[in-house]
């Protein structure tokens, strides 16, 4: 199963929030590179960032879900 990146961030909390939202909607996300993050006074630095990935076949639906949630927040 090929995983593709749906989010790239330097904030571990954001990555976990997106992972939780996707799981609650029935997707199968994974957080990658989270342990490489280094946090100082609320800022996180990671080589290449922390990535949230989903199986390739879920990419379109997961992207639409996150876009709809972002639109609803505004």
Beta strands, then each sheet from edge to edge (+ up, - down):
strand 1: 3-9
strand 2: 30-32
strand 3: 38-40
strand 4: 43-45
strand 5: 50-55
sheet 1: 1+ 5- 2+
sheet 2: 3+ 4-
end
